[in-house]
């Protein structure tokens, strides 16, 4: 393995460790973000953050959590780490509730763990939300492509895509 390849792999490994250390903060961060998204101040954060509620496929318990998303037409695309568990409830096209920009919507959520799809969606997220370039330690060049494609591939292997579609207003 050449020195350049070793450096790139260390960078990918470092990005992975940084993401893992942030997960501990999520226990404090998530309740604050949930409150903020549901508050009159939601405009401060909900351009790329929404709340989703999934139902445990075994327990039947409802789980609400903040997630980052991008829009692709009428579809929301969410990315999550594979080592998280909430997305596993969406493997088979499940019902999902979304609190999006002050509105409660019902939709269908489906999780995909395909690495190529995850890489494409990660790249879209990085292009649409430049702050994630710093968060994921993956800057893009002037053409909107990753400066280090190996890091993108590594991150894609560790993530899953959730597609939320058929969004309709929840009946009051």
DSSP file (Angstrom, degrees, kcal/mol; ACC not computed):
  #  RESIDUE AA STRUCTURE BP1 BP2  ACC     N-H-->O    O-->H-N    N-H-->O    O-->H-N    TCO  KAPPA ALPHA  PHI   PSI    X-CA   Y-CA   Z-CA
    1    1 A X              0   0    0      0, 0.0     2,-0.0     0, 0.0     0, 0.0   0.000 360.0 360.0 360.0 131.4    0.0    0.0    0.0
    2    2 A X     >  -     0   0    0      1,-0.1     4,-2.1     4,-0.0     5,-0.2  -0.313 360.0-109.3 -76.2 162.2    1.5    3.4   -1.0
    3    3 A X  H  > S+     0   0    0      1,-0.2     4,-2.3     2,-0.2     5,-0.2   0.870 118.5  54.7 -59.1 -39.9    1.9    6.2    1.5
    4    4 A X  H  > S+     0   0    0      1,-0.2     4,-2.1     2,-0.2    -1,-0.2   0.906 108.3  48.6 -62.8 -42.1   -0.9    8.2   -0.1
    5    5 A X  H  > S+     0   0    0      2,-0.2     4,-2.3     1,-0.2    -1,-0.2   0.897 110.4  51.5 -64.2 -40.8   -3.4    5.3    0.3
    6    6 A X  H  X S+     0   0    0     -4,-2.1     4,-2.2     1,-0.2    -2,-0.2   0.907 109.7  50.0 -62.7 -41.2   -2.4    4.9    3.9
    7    7 A X  H  X S+     0   0    0     -4,-2.3     4,-2.0     1,-0.2    -1,-0.2   0.904 110.7  49.4 -63.0 -42.6   -3.0    8.5    4.6
    8    8 A X  H  X S+     0   0    0     -4,-2.1     4,-2.3     2,-0.2    -2,-0.2   0.895 110.6  49.6 -65.0 -40.3   -6.4    8.4    2.9
    9    9 A X  H  X S+     0   0    0     -4,-2.3     4,-2.7     2,-0.2    -1,-0.2   0.884 109.3  51.9 -67.8 -37.8   -7.4    5.3    5.0
   10   10 A X  H  X S+     0   0    0     -4,-2.2     4,-2.6     2,-0.2    -1,-0.2   0.903 109.6  51.0 -62.2 -39.5   -6.3    7.1    8.2
   11   11 A X  H  X S+     0   0    0     -4,-2.0     4,-2.2     2,-0.2    -2,-0.2   0.915 111.2  47.0 -63.1 -43.5   -8.4   10.0    7.2
   12   12 A X  H  X S+     0   0    0     -4,-2.3     4,-1.9     2,-0.2    -2,-0.2   0.908 113.3  48.7 -64.0 -42.2  -11.4    7.7    6.6
   13   13 A X  H  X S+     0   0    0     -4,-2.7     4,-2.3     2,-0.2    -2,-0.2   0.889 110.3  51.7 -65.0 -39.6  -10.8    6.0   10.0
   14   14 A X  H  X S+     0   0    0     -4,-2.6     4,-2.4     2,-0.2    -2,-0.2   0.899 108.1  51.4 -63.4 -42.0  -10.5    9.4   11.7
   15   15 A X  H  X S+     0   0    0     -4,-2.2     4,-1.9     1,-0.2    -1,-0.2   0.901 109.8  50.5 -61.5 -40.6  -13.8   10.5   10.2
   16   16 A X  H  X S+     0   0    0     -4,-1.9     4,-2.2     2,-0.2    -2,-0.2   0.918 110.3  48.6 -64.3 -44.3  -15.4    7.3   11.5
   17   17 A X  H  X S+     0   0    0     -4,-2.3     4,-2.4     1,-0.2    -2,-0.2   0.896 109.5  53.2 -63.1 -40.1  -14.1    7.8   15.0
   18   18 A X  H  X S+     0   0    0     -4,-2.4     4,-1.6     1,-0.2    -1,-0.2   0.898 109.3  48.6 -62.4 -40.2  -15.3   11.4   15.1
   19   19 A X  H  X S+     0   0    0     -4,-1.9     4,-1.1     1,-0.2    -1,-0.2   0.918 110.5  51.5 -65.2 -43.2  -18.8   10.2   14.1
   20   20 A X  H  X S+     0   0    0     -4,-2.2     4,-0.6     1,-0.2     3,-0.5   0.897 108.7  50.4 -61.5 -41.2  -18.7    7.6   16.9
   21   21 A X  H >X S+     0   0    0     -4,-2.4     3,-0.6     1,-0.2     4,-0.6   0.839 106.4  56.0 -67.8 -31.4  -17.7   10.1   19.5
   22   22 A X  H >X S+     0   0    0     -4,-1.6     4,-1.0     1,-0.2     3,-0.6   0.782  92.3  71.4 -69.0 -25.9  -20.5   12.4   18.5
   23   23 A X  H 3X S+     0   0    0     -4,-1.1     4,-0.5    -3,-0.5     3,-0.5   0.847  91.8  57.6 -60.8 -33.5  -23.1    9.7   19.0
   24   24 A X  H X< S+     0   0    0     -3,-0.6     3,-0.8    -4,-0.6     4,-0.3   0.860 104.0  52.9 -63.6 -34.8  -22.5   10.0   22.8
   25   25 A X  H XX S+     0   0    0     -3,-0.6     4,-3.1    -4,-0.6     3,-1.3   0.733  91.1  76.9 -70.9 -22.4  -23.6   13.7   22.5
   26   26 A X  H 3X S+     0   0    0     -4,-1.0     4,-2.8    -3,-0.5     5,-0.3   0.800  82.9  65.0 -61.9 -28.3  -26.8   12.7   20.7
   27   27 A X  H << S+     0   0    0     -3,-0.8     4,-0.4    -4,-0.5    -1,-0.3   0.824 116.2  29.4 -64.0 -29.4  -28.3   11.6   24.0
   28   28 A X  H <> S+     0   0    0     -3,-1.3     4,-0.9    -4,-0.3    -2,-0.2   0.813 124.0  48.7 -91.6 -39.6  -28.1   15.3   25.1
   29   29 A X  H  X S+     0   0    0     -4,-3.1     4,-2.5     1,-0.2     5,-0.2   0.900 101.5  60.8 -71.1 -44.3  -28.4   16.9   21.7
   30   30 A X  H  X S+     0   0    0     -4,-2.8     4,-2.9     1,-0.2     5,-0.2   0.902 103.0  48.8 -58.1 -47.9  -31.5   15.0   20.4
   31   31 A X  H  > S+     0   0    0     -4,-0.4     4,-2.3    -5,-0.3    -1,-0.2   0.890 112.6  50.3 -60.2 -36.3  -34.0   16.1   23.0
   32   32 A X  H  X S+     0   0    0     -4,-0.9     4,-2.5     2,-0.2    -1,-0.2   0.928 112.4  45.8 -65.0 -44.7  -32.9   19.7   22.6
   33   33 A X  H  X S+     0   0    0     -4,-2.5     4,-3.0     2,-0.2     5,-0.2   0.902 110.6  53.6 -66.4 -40.5  -33.3   19.5   18.8
   34   34 A X  H  X S+     0   0    0     -4,-2.9     4,-1.6    -5,-0.2    -1,-0.2   0.939 111.7  46.0 -57.9 -46.7  -36.7   17.8   19.2
   35   35 A X  H  X S+     0   0    0     -4,-2.3     4,-0.8    -5,-0.2    -2,-0.2   0.935 113.9  48.3 -60.3 -46.9  -37.9   20.6   21.4
   36   36 A X  H >< S+     0   0    0     -4,-2.5     3,-0.8     1,-0.2    -2,-0.2   0.903 109.6  51.1 -63.3 -43.3  -36.5   23.3   19.0
   37   37 A X  H 3< S+     0   0    0     -4,-3.0    65,-0.3     1,-0.2    -1,-0.2   0.841 113.7  45.6 -64.9 -32.4  -38.0   21.7   15.9
   38   38 A X  H 3< S+     0   0    0     -4,-1.6    -1,-0.2    -5,-0.2    -2,-0.2   0.558 102.4  85.7 -85.5  -8.5  -41.4   21.6   17.6
   39   39 A X  S X< S-     0   0    0     -4,-0.8     3,-1.7    -3,-0.8    -3,-0.0  -0.329  97.1-101.4 -88.5 170.7  -41.1   25.2   18.9
   40   40 A X  T 3  S+     0   0    0      1,-0.3     3,-0.5     2,-0.1    -1,-0.1   0.650 120.9  66.1 -62.8 -13.3  -42.0   28.5   17.3
   41   41 A X  T >   +     0   0    0      1,-0.2     3,-2.4    -5,-0.2     4,-0.3   0.257  64.1 116.1 -89.9  11.6  -38.2   28.8   16.6
   42   42 A X  G X>  +     0   0    0     -3,-1.7     4,-2.6     1,-0.3     3,-1.6   0.751  59.5  73.4 -56.4 -25.8  -38.2   25.8   14.3
   43   43 A X  G 34 S+     0   0    0     -3,-0.5    -1,-0.3     1,-0.3     4,-0.2   0.731  85.7  66.9 -62.3 -19.8  -37.2   28.0   11.3
   44   44 A X  G <4 S+     0   0    0     -3,-2.4    -1,-0.3    -8,-0.2    -2,-0.2   0.793 121.7  10.4 -69.0 -27.0  -33.7   28.2   12.9
   45   45 A X  T X> S+     0   0    0     -3,-1.6     3,-1.0    -4,-0.3     4,-0.5   0.587 103.4  84.8-127.9 -14.9  -33.1   24.5   12.3
   46   46 A X  T 3<  +     0   0    0     -4,-2.6    55,-0.2     1,-0.2    -3,-0.1   0.311  61.4  91.3 -90.1  15.2  -35.7   22.8   10.1
   47   47 A X  T 34 S+     0   0    0     -4,-0.2    -1,-0.2     1,-0.2    -2,-0.1   0.872 117.4   4.0 -67.2 -34.3  -34.3   23.7    6.7
   48   48 A X  T <4 S+     0   0    0     -3,-1.0    21,-2.0     1,-0.1     2,-0.4   0.227 122.5  77.9-134.1  12.7  -32.4   20.4    6.8
   49   49 A X  E  <  +A   68   0A   0     -4,-0.5    52,-0.3    19,-0.2     2,-0.3  -0.991  50.5 166.3-125.9 133.5  -33.6   18.8   10.0
   50   50 A X  E     -A   67   0A   0     17,-2.6    17,-2.8    -2,-0.4     2,-0.5  -0.889  32.8-118.1-133.8 165.7  -36.9   17.1   10.5
   51   51 A X  E     -AB  66  99A   0     48,-1.7    48,-2.7    -2,-0.3     2,-0.4  -0.912  27.9-169.5-104.6 134.9  -38.4   14.8   13.2
   52   52 A X  E     -AB  65  98A   0     13,-2.4    13,-2.2    -2,-0.5     2,-0.5  -0.960   9.1-155.8-122.1 145.7  -39.4   11.3   12.2
   53   53 A X  E     -AB  64  97A   0     44,-2.9    44,-2.1    -2,-0.4     2,-0.3  -0.982  15.4-179.4-119.6 123.3  -41.5    8.9   14.3
   54   54 A X  E     -A   63   0A   0      9,-2.4     9,-2.9    -2,-0.5     2,-0.5  -0.849  23.1-129.0-117.3 156.1  -41.1    5.2   13.6
   55   55 A X  E     -A   62   0A   0     40,-0.4     7,-0.2    -2,-0.3     2,-0.1  -0.914  28.8-113.1-107.0 128.7  -42.8    2.3   15.2
   56   56 A X     >  -     0   0    0      5,-3.3     4,-1.7    -2,-0.5    30,-0.0  -0.389  18.7-144.0 -59.7 127.8  -40.7   -0.6   16.5
   57   57 A X  T  4 S+     0   0    0      1,-0.2    -1,-0.2     2,-0.2    32,-0.0   0.761  98.0  27.3 -69.8 -23.6  -41.5   -3.6   14.5
   58   58 A X  T  4 S+     0   0    0      3,-0.1    -1,-0.2     0, 0.0    -2,-0.1   0.815 131.2  34.4-100.0 -44.7  -41.2   -5.9   17.5
   59   59 A X  T  4 S-     0   0    0      2,-0.1    -2,-0.2     1,-0.0     3,-0.1   0.769  86.5-139.2 -85.3 -27.0  -42.1   -3.7   20.4
   60   60 A X     <  +     0   0    0     -4,-1.7     2,-0.1     1,-0.3    -3,-0.1   0.473  54.9 142.9  77.0   0.8  -44.7   -1.5   18.8
   61   61 A X        -     0   0    0     -6,-0.1    -5,-3.3     1,-0.1     2,-0.4  -0.469  51.5-123.1 -75.6 145.0  -43.1    1.5   20.7
   62   62 A X  E     -A   55   0A   0     -7,-0.2     2,-0.5    -2,-0.1    -7,-0.2  -0.760  23.8-166.1 -92.1 134.0  -43.0    4.8   18.9
   63   63 A X  E     -A   54   0A   0     -9,-2.9    -9,-2.4    -2,-0.4     2,-0.5  -0.982   2.1-168.7-121.9 123.9  -39.6    6.5   18.5
   64   64 A X  E     +A   53   0A   0     -2,-0.5     2,-0.3   -11,-0.2   -11,-0.2  -0.950  17.7 160.0-113.4 129.9  -39.2   10.1   17.6
   65   65 A X  E     -A   52   0A   0    -13,-2.2   -13,-2.4    -2,-0.5     2,-0.3  -0.995  39.9-110.4-147.6 151.1  -35.8   11.5   16.6
   66   66 A X  E     +A   51   0A   0     -2,-0.3     2,-0.3   -15,-0.2   -15,-0.2  -0.628  39.4 178.3 -80.4 139.1  -34.3   14.4   14.7
   67   67 A X  E     -A   50   0A   0    -17,-2.8   -17,-2.6    -2,-0.3     2,-0.3  -0.976  29.4-117.7-137.9 152.4  -32.7   13.5   11.4
   68   68 A X  E     +A   49   0A   0     11,-0.3    11,-0.7    -2,-0.3     2,-0.3  -0.668  41.7 173.2 -85.0 146.1  -31.0   15.5    8.6
   69   69 A X  E     -C   78   0A   0    -21,-2.0     2,-0.3    -2,-0.3     9,-0.2  -0.955  25.3-154.5-146.6 163.2  -32.7   15.3    5.2
   70   70 A X  E     -C   77   0A   0      7,-1.7     7,-2.9    -2,-0.3     2,-0.4  -0.952  26.5-119.2-132.2 158.2  -32.7   16.7    1.7
   71   71 A X  E     -C   76   0A   0     -2,-0.3     2,-0.3     5,-0.2     5,-0.2  -0.780  20.9-177.0 -97.5 141.2  -35.5   16.9   -0.7
   72   72 A X  E >  S-C   75   0A   0      3,-3.0     3,-1.6    -2,-0.4     2,-0.4  -0.797  71.6 -60.7-131.8  89.6  -35.6   15.1   -4.0
   73   73 A X  T 3  S-     0   0    0     -2,-0.3    -1,-0.1     1,-0.2     0, 0.0  -0.592 118.9 -17.5  68.6-125.9  -38.9   16.3   -5.5
   74   74 A X  T 3  S+     0   0    0     -2,-0.4    93,-0.4    -3,-0.1     2,-0.3   0.363 123.2  91.7 -91.0   3.9  -41.7   15.1   -3.1
   75   75 A X  E <   -C   72   0A   0     -3,-1.6    -3,-3.0    90,-0.1     2,-0.4  -0.782  65.8-144.4-103.3 142.4  -39.4   12.6   -1.5
   76   76 A X  E     -CD  71 164A   0     88,-2.6    88,-2.9    -2,-0.3     2,-0.5  -0.884  11.2-155.1-101.0 137.3  -37.2   13.1    1.6
   77   77 A X  E     -CD  70 163A   0     -7,-2.9    -7,-1.7    -2,-0.4     2,-0.4  -0.965  13.6-177.0-115.1 123.9  -33.8   11.4    1.7
   78   78 A X  E     -CD  69 162A   0     84,-2.8    84,-3.2    -2,-0.5     2,-0.4  -0.909  10.2-155.6-119.3 143.4  -32.4   10.7    5.1
   79   79 A X  E     + D   0 161A   0    -11,-0.7   -11,-0.3    -2,-0.4     2,-0.3  -0.971  16.6 172.1-122.0 139.2  -29.0    9.2    5.9
   80   80 A X  E     - D   0 160A   0     80,-2.4    80,-3.1    -2,-0.4     2,-0.2  -0.962  38.3 -96.3-140.4 156.2  -28.2    7.3    9.1
   81   81 A X  E >   - D   0 159A   0     -2,-0.3     3,-1.5    78,-0.2    78,-0.3  -0.491  30.4-129.4 -70.1 142.8  -25.3    5.3   10.4
   82   82 A X  T 3  S+     0   0    0     76,-3.0    77,-0.1     1,-0.3    -1,-0.1   0.801 105.7  64.1 -63.4 -28.9  -25.8    1.5   10.0
   83   83 A X  T 3  S+     0   0    0     75,-0.4    -1,-0.3     2,-0.0     2,-0.2   0.541  84.8  90.4 -78.7  -3.0  -24.9    1.0   13.6
   84   84 A X    <   -     0   0    0     -3,-1.5     4,-0.1     1,-0.1    -4,-0.0  -0.499  68.6-150.6 -78.5 161.0  -28.0    2.9   14.7
   85   85 A X  S >  S+     0   0    0     -2,-0.2     3,-1.4     2,-0.1     4,-0.4   0.680  73.7  82.1-111.0 -19.9  -31.2    0.8   15.1
   86   86 A X  G >  S+     0   0    0      1,-0.3     3,-1.6     2,-0.2     4,-0.1   0.855  87.4  58.5 -58.9 -37.9  -34.2    3.0   14.3
   87   87 A X  G >  S+     0   0    0      1,-0.3     3,-2.1     2,-0.2    -1,-0.3   0.714  87.9  75.0 -67.8 -20.6  -33.9    2.6   10.5
   88   88 A X  G X  S+     0   0    0     -3,-1.4     3,-1.0     1,-0.3    -1,-0.3   0.740  85.0  66.2 -64.9 -20.7  -34.2   -1.2   10.8
   89   89 A X  G <  S+     0   0    0     -3,-1.6    -1,-0.3    -4,-0.4     3,-0.2   0.551  98.9  54.5 -73.2  -6.9  -37.9   -0.6   11.5
   90   90 A X  G X  S+     0   0    0     -3,-2.1    21,-2.2     1,-0.1     3,-0.9   0.117  70.0 109.0-114.1  19.5  -38.2    0.7    7.9
   91   91 A X  T <  S+     0   0    0     -3,-1.0    -1,-0.1     1,-0.3    -2,-0.1   0.787  83.1  43.0 -66.9 -26.4  -36.8   -2.2    6.0
   92   92 A X  T 3  S-     0   0    0     -3,-0.2    -1,-0.3    -4,-0.1    18,-0.1  -0.296 125.1 -83.5-122.5  50.0  -40.1   -3.2    4.6
   93   93 A X    <   -     0   0    0     -3,-0.9    17,-0.2     1,-0.1     2,-0.2   0.966  67.0-174.1  55.0  67.9  -41.8    0.0    3.5
   94   94 A X  E     - E   0 109A   0     15,-1.9    15,-3.2    -4,-0.2     2,-0.2  -0.513  29.6 -96.2 -96.7 159.6  -43.3    1.0    6.8
   95   95 A X  E     - E   0 108A   0     13,-0.2   -40,-0.4    -2,-0.2     2,-0.3  -0.487  46.7-177.4 -69.5 142.9  -45.6    3.8    7.9
   96   96 A X  E     - E   0 107A   0     11,-2.3    11,-2.6    -2,-0.2     2,-0.4  -0.994  21.2-142.4-145.3 145.9  -43.7    6.9    9.2
   97   97 A X  E     -BE  53 106A   0    -44,-2.1   -44,-2.9    -2,-0.3     2,-0.4  -0.931  18.2-166.0-111.1 137.4  -44.7   10.2   10.7
   98   98 A X  E     -BE  52 105A   0      7,-3.0     7,-3.3    -2,-0.4     2,-0.8  -0.980  16.8-155.1-125.4 132.2  -42.7   13.3    9.9
   99   99 A X  E     +BE  51 104A   0    -48,-2.7   -48,-1.7    -2,-0.4     2,-0.5  -0.903  31.9 174.3-103.1 101.3  -42.8   16.7   11.6
  100  100 A X  E >   - E   0 103A   0      3,-2.8     3,-1.6    -2,-0.8   -50,-0.1  -0.942  58.2 -26.8-123.0 116.9  -41.6   18.9    8.8
  101  101 A X  T 3  S-     0   0    0     -2,-0.5    -1,-0.2   -52,-0.3     3,-0.1   0.882 128.2 -42.9  49.2  48.1  -41.4   22.7    8.9
  102  102 A X  T 3  S+     0   0    0    -65,-0.3     2,-0.4     1,-0.2    -1,-0.3   0.490 119.7 104.1  83.4   4.1  -44.2   22.9   11.4
  103  103 A X  E <   -E  100   0A   0     -3,-1.6    -3,-2.8     2,-0.0     2,-0.6  -0.941  64.3-135.5-123.2 141.6  -46.5   20.3    9.8
  104  104 A X  E     -E   99   0A   0     -2,-0.4    66,-2.2    -5,-0.2     2,-0.3  -0.845  32.0-179.0 -94.4 123.9  -47.3   16.7   10.8
  105  105 A X  E     -EF  98 169A   0     -7,-3.3    -7,-3.0    -2,-0.6     2,-0.4  -0.919  21.3-143.4-125.4 147.9  -47.2   14.4    7.7
  106  106 A X  E     +EF  97 168A   0     62,-3.2    62,-2.6    -2,-0.3     2,-0.3  -0.868  36.4 143.5-105.1 143.5  -47.8   10.7    7.2
  107  107 A X  E     -E   96   0A   0    -11,-2.6   -11,-2.3    -2,-0.4     2,-0.4  -0.886  47.6 -89.1-158.3-170.3  -45.7    8.8    4.7
  108  108 A X  E     -EF  95 165A   0     57,-2.7    57,-2.7    -2,-0.3     2,-0.4  -0.962  34.2-162.6-116.5 132.1  -44.0    5.6    3.8
  109  109 A X  E     +EF  94 164A   0    -15,-3.2   -15,-1.9    -2,-0.4     2,-0.4  -0.938   8.9 179.1-118.1 139.2  -40.4    5.0    4.8
  110  110 A X  E     - F   0 163A   0     53,-1.9    53,-2.8    -2,-0.4     2,-0.3  -0.992  16.7-143.3-141.1 131.8  -38.0    2.5    3.4
  111  111 A X  E     - F   0 162A   0    -21,-2.2     2,-0.4    -2,-0.4    51,-0.2  -0.725  12.7-170.4 -97.1 142.3  -34.4    1.8    4.3
  112  112 A X  E     - F   0 161A   0     49,-3.2    49,-2.9    -2,-0.3    -2,-0.0  -0.998  13.3-171.5-130.5 132.8  -31.7    0.9    1.8
  113  113 A X        +     0   0    0     -2,-0.4     2,-0.3    47,-0.2    46,-0.1   0.193  39.0 136.4-108.9  16.5  -28.2   -0.3    2.7
  114  114 A X     >  -     0   0    0      1,-0.1     4,-2.4    47,-0.1     5,-0.2  -0.494  48.6-147.3 -66.7 124.1  -26.8   -0.3   -0.8
  115  115 A X  H  > S+     0   0    0     -2,-0.3     4,-2.4     1,-0.2     5,-0.2   0.876  95.4  52.3 -63.9 -40.4  -23.3    1.3   -0.7
  116  116 A X  H  > S+     0   0    0      2,-0.2     4,-2.0     1,-0.2    -1,-0.2   0.918 112.1  45.8 -63.7 -42.2  -23.5    2.9   -4.2
  117  117 A X  H  > S+     0   0    0      2,-0.2     4,-2.6     1,-0.2     5,-0.2   0.916 111.6  52.3 -65.8 -41.9  -26.8    4.5   -3.4
  118  118 A X  H  X S+     0   0    0     -4,-2.4     4,-2.9     1,-0.2    -2,-0.2   0.900 108.7  51.0 -60.4 -40.4  -25.5    5.7    0.0
  119  119 A X  H  X S+     0   0    0     -4,-2.4     4,-2.3     2,-0.2    -1,-0.2   0.918 110.8  48.3 -63.6 -43.0  -22.5    7.3   -1.7
  120  120 A X  H  X S+     0   0    0     -4,-2.0     4,-2.1     2,-0.2    -2,-0.2   0.919 115.1  44.2 -63.3 -43.9  -24.7    9.1   -4.2
  121  121 A X  H  X S+     0   0    0     -4,-2.6     4,-2.7     2,-0.2    -2,-0.2   0.905 111.6  53.2 -70.1 -40.8  -27.0   10.4   -1.5
  122  122 A X  H  X S+     0   0    0     -4,-2.9     4,-2.7    -5,-0.2    -1,-0.2   0.923 109.5  49.6 -56.8 -43.7  -24.1   11.4    0.7
  123  123 A X  H  X S+     0   0    0     -4,-2.3     4,-2.2     2,-0.2    -2,-0.2   0.911 109.9  50.5 -63.4 -42.3  -22.6   13.3   -2.2
  124  124 A X  H  X S+     0   0    0     -4,-2.1     4,-2.6     2,-0.2     5,-0.2   0.920 111.3  49.1 -59.4 -43.9  -26.0   15.1   -2.7
  125  125 A X  H  X S+     0   0    0     -4,-2.7     4,-2.9     1,-0.2     7,-0.2   0.930 110.8  49.4 -62.7 -45.1  -26.1   16.0    0.9
  126  126 A X  H  < S+     0   0    0     -4,-2.7     7,-0.2     1,-0.2    -1,-0.2   0.865 113.8  46.7 -62.2 -35.7  -22.6   17.3    0.9
  127  127 A X  H  < S+     0   0    0     -4,-2.2     3,-0.3    -5,-0.2    -2,-0.2   0.878 119.5  38.5 -73.2 -38.4  -23.4   19.4   -2.2
  128  128 A X  H  < S+     0   0    0     -4,-2.6     2,-0.4     1,-0.3    -2,-0.2   0.780 125.2  35.8 -85.0 -28.2  -26.7   20.8   -0.8
  129  129 A X    ><  -     0   0    0     -4,-2.9     3,-2.3    -5,-0.2     4,-0.3  -0.756  66.6-175.4-128.0  84.0  -25.6   21.3    2.8
  130  130 A X  T >> S+     0   0    0     -2,-0.4     3,-1.7    -3,-0.3     4,-0.7   0.732  76.7  73.5 -55.5 -25.2  -21.9   22.4    2.8
  131  131 A X  H >> S+     0   0    0      1,-0.3     4,-1.9     2,-0.2     3,-0.5   0.819  87.8  63.5 -59.2 -28.4  -21.8   22.3    6.6
  132  132 A X  H <> S+     0   0    0     -3,-2.3     4,-2.6    -7,-0.2    -1,-0.3   0.711  88.2  68.8 -70.7 -18.5  -21.7   18.5    6.3
  133  133 A X  H <4>S+     0   0    0     -3,-1.7     5,-2.5    -4,-0.3     4,-0.4   0.919 106.8  39.2 -63.0 -41.4  -18.4   18.7    4.5
  134  134 A X  H X<5S+     0   0    0     -4,-0.7     3,-0.7    -3,-0.5    -2,-0.2   0.918 115.3  52.7 -71.3 -44.2  -16.8   19.9    7.8
  135  135 A X  H 3<5S+     0   0    0     -4,-1.9    -2,-0.2     1,-0.2    -1,-0.2   0.896 119.1  34.2 -59.1 -43.0  -18.9   17.5    9.9
  136  136 A X  T 3<5S-     0   0    0     -4,-2.6    -1,-0.2    -5,-0.1    -2,-0.2   0.413 106.6-123.7 -94.5   0.9  -17.9   14.4    7.9
  137  137 A X  T < 5S+     0   0    0     -3,-0.7     2,-0.2    -4,-0.4    -3,-0.2   0.920  73.9 122.4  56.4  46.6  -14.4   15.7    7.1
  138  138 A X      < -     0   0    0     -5,-2.5    -1,-0.1    -6,-0.2    -2,-0.1  -0.657  43.4-167.8-140.3  80.5  -15.0   15.3    3.4
  139  139 A X        -     0   0    0     -2,-0.2     8,-2.7    -5,-0.1     9,-0.4  -0.346  14.7-134.4 -69.3 150.7  -14.5   18.6    1.5
  140  140 A X  B     -G  146   0B   0      6,-0.2     6,-0.2   -14,-0.1    -1,-0.1  -0.759  15.4-124.9-102.0 151.6  -15.7   18.9   -2.1
  141  141 A X    >   -     0   0    0      4,-3.4     3,-2.1    -2,-0.3    -1,-0.1  -0.171  43.7 -81.7 -82.6-175.7  -13.6   20.4   -4.9
  142  142 A X  T 3  S+     0   0    0      1,-0.3    -1,-0.1     2,-0.1    -2,-0.0   0.721 130.9  55.3 -62.1 -22.3  -14.8   23.2   -7.2
  143  143 A X  T 3  S-     0   0    0      2,-0.1    -1,-0.3     3,-0.0     3,-0.1   0.332 120.4-106.8 -92.7   6.5  -16.7   20.7   -9.3
  144  144 A X  S <  S+     0   0    0     -3,-2.1     2,-0.3     1,-0.3    -2,-0.1   0.718  80.0 127.0  77.3  20.4  -18.7   19.4   -6.3
  145  145 A X        -     0   0    0      1,-0.1    -4,-3.4   -18,-0.0    -1,-0.3  -0.805  69.3 -91.0-109.4 152.7  -16.8   16.1   -6.2
  146  146 A X  B     -G  140   0B   0     -2,-0.3     3,-0.4    -6,-0.2    -6,-0.2  -0.356  21.1-144.2 -65.0 136.5  -15.1   14.7   -3.1
  147  147 A X  S    S+     0   0    0     -8,-2.7     2,-0.4     1,-0.3    -1,-0.2   0.805 100.9  33.9 -66.1 -28.1  -11.4   15.7   -2.7
  148  148 A X    >>  -     0   0    0     -9,-0.4     4,-1.3     1,-0.1     3,-1.1  -0.801  69.5-176.1-129.7  89.6  -10.9   12.2   -1.2
  149  149 A X  H 3> S+     0   0    0     -3,-0.4     4,-2.3    -2,-0.4     5,-0.2   0.783  81.9  64.0 -58.6 -28.8  -13.2    9.6   -2.9
  150  150 A X  H 3> S+     0   0    0      1,-0.2     4,-2.5     2,-0.2    -1,-0.3   0.872 100.3  52.0 -63.8 -35.6  -11.9    6.9   -0.6
  151  151 A X  H <> S+     0   0    0     -3,-1.1     4,-2.8     2,-0.2     5,-0.2   0.911 108.5  51.0 -66.6 -41.3  -13.4    8.7    2.4
  152  152 A X  H  X S+     0   0    0     -4,-1.3     4,-2.6     2,-0.2    -2,-0.2   0.930 111.2  48.1 -60.1 -45.0  -16.8    8.9    0.6
  153  153 A X  H  X S+     0   0    0     -4,-2.3     4,-1.7     2,-0.2    -2,-0.2   0.919 112.2  49.2 -61.5 -44.1  -16.7    5.2   -0.2
  154  154 A X  H  X S+     0   0    0     -4,-2.5     4,-0.8     1,-0.2    -2,-0.2   0.932 112.7  46.7 -61.7 -46.7  -15.8    4.4    3.5
  155  155 A X  H >< S+     0   0    0     -4,-2.8     3,-0.8     1,-0.2     4,-0.3   0.890 109.4  55.0 -63.0 -39.4  -18.6    6.6    4.8
  156  156 A X  H >< S+     0   0    0     -4,-2.6     3,-1.0     1,-0.3    -1,-0.2   0.848 103.4  55.6 -63.7 -33.9  -21.1    5.1    2.3
  157  157 A X  H 3< S+     0   0    0     -4,-1.7    -1,-0.3     1,-0.2    -2,-0.2   0.748 109.6  47.2 -68.9 -22.7  -20.2    1.6    3.6
  158  158 A X  T << S+     0   0    0     -4,-0.8   -76,-3.0    -3,-0.8   -75,-0.4   0.383 106.9  70.6 -98.8   2.2  -21.1    2.8    7.2
  159  159 A X  E <   -D   81   0A   0     -3,-1.0     2,-0.3    -4,-0.3   -78,-0.2  -0.809  58.5-153.4-124.3 161.4  -24.4    4.5    6.3
  160  160 A X  E     -D   80   0A   0    -80,-3.1   -80,-2.4    -2,-0.3     2,-0.4  -0.941  17.2-131.8-127.9 150.4  -27.9    3.6    5.2
  161  161 A X  E     -DF  79 112A   0    -49,-2.9   -49,-3.2    -2,-0.3     2,-0.5  -0.865  12.5-161.9-104.4 136.6  -30.4    5.6    3.2
  162  162 A X  E     -DF  78 111A   0    -84,-3.2   -84,-2.8    -2,-0.4     2,-0.6  -0.982   6.1-158.7-116.3 123.4  -34.0    6.1    4.2
  163  163 A X  E     -DF  77 110A   0    -53,-2.8   -53,-1.9    -2,-0.5     2,-0.6  -0.899   3.9-164.6-102.9 123.9  -36.4    7.3    1.5
  164  164 A X  E     +DF  76 109A   0    -88,-2.9   -88,-2.6    -2,-0.6     2,-0.2  -0.942  23.2 157.3-110.1 120.2  -39.6    8.9    2.8
  165  165 A X  E     + F   0 108A   0    -57,-2.7   -57,-2.7    -2,-0.6   -90,-0.1  -0.750  41.2  48.5-135.0 178.2  -42.3    9.2    0.2
  166  166 A X  E    S-     0   0A   0     -2,-0.2     2,-0.3   -59,-0.2    -1,-0.2   0.873  70.2-175.6  54.7  42.5  -46.1    9.6   -0.2
  167  167 A X  E     +     0   0A   0    -93,-0.4     2,-0.3    -3,-0.2   -60,-0.2  -0.540   8.3 167.4 -73.8 127.8  -46.2   12.4    2.3
  168  168 A X  E     - F   0 106A   0    -62,-2.6   -62,-3.2    -2,-0.3     2,-0.1  -0.971  43.2 -90.8-137.0 152.7  -49.6   13.6    3.1
  169  169 A X  E     - F   0 105A   0     -2,-0.3     2,-0.3   -64,-0.2   -64,-0.2  -0.393  46.2-115.5 -62.9 136.6  -51.0   15.9    5.9
  170  170 A X        -     0   0    0    -66,-2.2   -66,-0.1     1,-0.1    -1,-0.1  -0.592  33.1-110.3 -75.8 131.0  -52.1   13.9    8.9
  171  171 A X              0   0    0     -2,-0.3    -1,-0.1     1,-0.2    -3,-0.0  -0.383 360.0 360.0 -64.1 135.3  -55.8   14.2    9.5
  172  172 A X              0   0    0     -2,-0.1    -1,-0.2    -3,-0.0    -2,-0.0   0.474 360.0 360.0 -77.7 360.0  -56.6   16.2   12.6
